[in-house]
Amino acid sequence: MTAELPELAEGNFYYLNLGGGRFRSTIHAQGAWNVHEQHMAPASGLLADSLERHDPRPDMRMARISYEILGLIPGGEFYIAASTLRPGKTIELLQAELVAGGRTAIRATAWRLATSDTTPVAAIEDTPIPGPEDCKPYDGASVWPGGYIRSLEMRVAEGHRPGAGKVWLRTEHPLTDRGDSGALARLMGMVDTANGIAARVPPGKDSYSFPNLDLQIHMYRRPEGEWLGLDNAVSFGGDGIGLTSTVLHDLQGSFGRAEQILTLRKT
């Protein structure tokens, strides 16, 4: 696929904040499938940041973010608009849209729920994974092209194979030049990477492409810190559709899950 290369911002961050909800991407946000597009990961982090800043409620937090990828995400300039779809005292539904080139490229909705002290019954069933200090360096750029992948530090646990793996990610680049995004937005800005960390088949010519059409994130705990752990499994059906399923971790343990539906296409 060919297209005119976008005008990118320069700097050691993913996006230049132009004010008024407008942004311009840098090379660090570049996608892996096409050189002229953005990677879904940092774009979803920026949308999460916009949702978190929209009419903030200290007594509530986002528990689910659902991203619909409505087409290629162009690099360069775009804007984000956030709104409240369903206000409420204990439950709210928010929406944010990333609009580029005159169309909506990503639509995100988020359930924001009232918080309360439930520590007496708090429990999780997800299995812990080895920490980043117990994992080996992993060069994701040897598998995937694009500026976003090159921006990551990656660690891989033993047993990594095509179709399943445990990988830790972090980045030294802030989401925007202002550097004022929180841990939730920063970590949400890496979750979409899950679809490529243990690919069942190598991407590229004479293989298959397997882009995801959505990203669904459920969080039973608010994540913290700079490291994101992905305990990942990829399934390919026999009719051109696949699924990437991931348990999400920070250094304190698991905090939620992510699902990505895939369209499989012969290259």
Secondary structure, 3 states (H helix, E strand, C coil): CCCCCCCCCCCCCCEEEEECCEEEECHHHECCCCCCEECHHHHHHHHHHHHHHCCCCCCEEEEEEEEEECCCCECCEEEEEEEEEECCCCEEEEEEEEEECCEEEEEEEEEEEECCCCHHHCCCCCCCCCCHHHCEECCHHHCCCCHHHHCEEEEECCCCECCEEEEEEEECCCCECCCCCCHHHHHHHHHHHHHHCCCCCCCCCCCEECCECEEEEEECCCCCCCCEEEEEEEEECCCCEEEEEEEEEECCEEEEEEEEEEECEEC
